[in-house]
Amino acid sequence: MLPGKKDIVFLSLLIIISSSILIGGKYLYASINKSHNSAALRLSASTLYPIPKPLGQFSLARKSAEKPVTFNEKSLQGKWHLVFMGYTSCPDICPTEMKNLADLYQDLPLALQKITQVIMITTDPLKDSPEVLEAYVKNYHSDFIGLSGTKEQIAGFAKQFAMPFLPSNETDKHKQYEVNHSASIYLTNPEGQLHAVFSTPHNVDNMKSDMVKILNL
């Protein structure tokens, strides 16, 4: 006996509902599993995102031998990235955090250091051109990268990371002024997703311990 029209509709609905439950169950399992991993790692300096957060499009610039080159969301793929926002004329927070990042990077096991990149994005594009910023970060480590852009580009980038900062409205780069910004350090994974955040205060030994655990997970 062939199934009637009502039976076919019912079976179709049943298949759709079953598929939705299966997909939802897998998503929930992944979320719970990652949460369990986060707890099991016993992290002391960082917080894992329950599920890594994909990043949308952005475009910034870094210095190269000839002219600034584009650094975008695809540039984050292939390595772990430690991301910090600050500015070169910052009197206290930025030198402290860049020194922390330099110490952390140098203390990582060589195998993990090779798959980790440190980048600093300026919060003061008026003063910090790609050339100025690159020279600044190289004072802390030759492997570090500095990124700049327009005020709008930087604000869009910061929004994706939920990095709070208040850009200056100053138009004269020769004047002295401060830019309020967060001192948190963010970690993206080799898929280019937000993976963890290191909130202040930062202890380099604890950060290293967390990095080793996360990168070896």
C-alpha positions in Angstrom: 0.0 0.0 0.0 1.5 3.3 -1.1 1.7 6.1 1.5 -0.8 8.9 1.2 -0.1 12.5 0.9 -0.6 13.1 4.6 1.8 10.3 5.4 4.5 11.8 3.2 4.1 15.3 4.8 4.2 13.7 8.3 7.4 11.7 7.5 9.0 14.8 6.0 8.3 16.8 9.1 9.6 14.0 11.3 12.9 13.9 9.3 13.3 17.7 9.6 12.6 17.6 13.4 14.9 14.7 13.9 17.7 16.4 12.0 17.3 19.6 14.0 17.5 17.7 17.3 20.6 15.8 16.1 22.3 19.1 15.0 21.3 20.9 18.2 22.5 18.0 20.3 25.9 18.0 18.6 26.2 21.8 19.1 25.2 21.5 22.8 27.7 18.6 23.3 30.5 20.7 21.7 29.7 23.6 24.0 29.6 21.4 27.1 32.7 19.5 26.1 34.7 22.8 25.6 33.4 24.1 28.9 34.6 20.9 30.6 38.0 21.3 28.9 38.3 24.9 30.1 37.6 23.8 33.7 39.9 20.8 33.4 42.8 23.0 32.2 42.7 24.9 35.5 43.6 28.2 33.8 44.7 30.9 36.2 45.4 33.9 33.9 43.0 33.5 31.0 39.4 32.7 30.2 38.4 30.5 27.2 35.5 31.4 25.0 33.0 28.5 25.5 32.9 28.3 21.7 35.6 30.1 19.7 34.2 33.2 18.1 34.6 33.7 14.3 35.7 37.2 13.2 34.2 39.2 10.4 36.1 41.2 7.8 38.6 43.8 8.8 41.5 45.5 7.1 44.6 47.1 8.8 48.1 47.9 7.6 51.6 46.8 8.6 55.0 48.1 7.4 56.9 46.1 4.8 60.2 46.7 3.0 58.6 48.8 0.3 55.1 50.0 1.3 52.4 49.1 3.9 50.7 45.8 3.3 47.2 44.7 4.2 46.6 42.6 7.3 43.1 41.2 7.5 41.0 38.4 9.0 42.7 35.8 6.8 46.1 36.9 8.1 45.2 35.5 11.5 44.9 32.0 10.1 47.7 29.5 10.5 49.1 30.7 13.9 48.0 31.6 17.4 48.0 35.3 17.8 48.3 37.4 21.0 46.5 40.6 20.3 47.0 43.9 22.2 45.8 47.4 21.5 47.8 50.5 22.6 49.8 53.4 21.3 53.4 54.3 21.1 53.3 57.5 23.2 51.4 55.7 26.0 53.2 56.6 29.3 52.6 53.5 31.4 50.2 50.7 30.4 51.6 50.0 26.9 55.3 49.7 27.9 54.3 47.5 30.8 52.1 45.2 28.7 54.5 45.0 25.8 57.3 44.0 28.2 55.0 41.3 29.6 54.3 40.1 26.0 58.0 40.1 25.2 58.8 38.1 28.4 55.9 35.7 27.7 57.0 35.1 24.1 60.6 34.5 25.0 59.6 32.1 27.8 57.4 29.9 25.6 58.9 26.6 24.5 60.5 27.0 21.1 57.9 24.7 19.4 55.1 26.9 20.7 56.9 30.1 20.0 57.1 29.1 16.3 53.3 28.9 16.0 52.6 32.1 18.0 52.6 35.7 16.7 52.3 38.8 18.8 50.6 41.8 17.3 49.9 45.3 18.6 47.2 47.5 17.0 47.4 51.2 17.6 44.6 53.2 19.3 46.2 56.4 18.0 46.4 56.3 14.2 47.1 60.1 14.1 50.6 59.5 15.5 51.2 55.8 14.8 51.7 55.2 11.1 52.6 51.6 10.2 56.3 52.6 10.1 56.2 54.3 13.6 54.4 51.4 15.1 56.6 48.7 13.5 59.7 50.4 14.9 58.1 50.6 18.4 57.1 46.9 18.6 60.6 45.8 17.3 62.1 47.4 20.4 60.4 44.6 22.4 61.0 41.7 20.0 62.0 41.4 16.4 59.2 39.0 15.7 56.4 41.3 16.8 54.1 43.0 14.3 52.5 46.5 14.5 49.2 47.3 12.8 47.7 50.7 12.0 44.8 52.0 10.0 42.1 54.7 9.9 40.2 55.5 13.1 37.1 53.8 11.6 39.1 50.7 10.6 40.6 50.4 14.1 37.2 51.0 15.8 35.7 48.2 13.7 38.4 45.8 14.7 38.1 46.7 18.3 34.4 46.2 18.2 34.8 42.6 17.0 37.1 41.9 20.0 34.9 43.8 22.4 38.0 45.9 23.2 37.0 49.1 25.0 38.9 52.2 24.0 38.1 55.9 23.6 39.8 57.3 20.5 41.1 60.9 20.7 39.5 63.6 18.7 42.8 65.5 18.5 43.9 66.6 15.0 47.4 67.9 15.9 49.8 65.0 16.2 52.4 67.3 17.8 50.3 67.8 20.9 50.5 65.5 24.0 47.3 63.6 24.8 46.3 60.2 26.2 44.0 57.6 24.7 41.9 55.5 27.1 42.1 51.8 26.2 41.9 48.3 27.7 45.0 46.4 28.8 43.5 43.0 28.1 45.3 40.7 25.8 43.3 38.5 23.4 44.3 35.1 21.9 43.1 34.0 18.5 43.5 30.4 17.3 44.9 29.2 13.9 41.4 29.3 12.4 41.4 33.0 13.0 38.8 32.8 15.8 38.7 34.5 19.2 39.8 31.7 21.6 40.7 33.3 25.0 41.3 36.5 26.8 44.0 37.4 29.4 42.4 40.0 31.7 44.5 42.3 33.9 46.5 42.2 36.1 49.0 40.1 34.0 51.4 37.7 35.6 53.9 36.3 33.0 54.4 33.0 34.7 50.7 32.3 34.9 50.2 33.5 31.3 52.9 31.1 30.1 51.3 28.2 32.0 47.9 28.9 30.4 49.5 29.3 26.9 51.2 25.9 27.2 48.0 24.3 28.3 45.8 25.9 25.6 48.2 25.4 22.7 48.7 21.7 23.7 45.0 21.0 24.1 
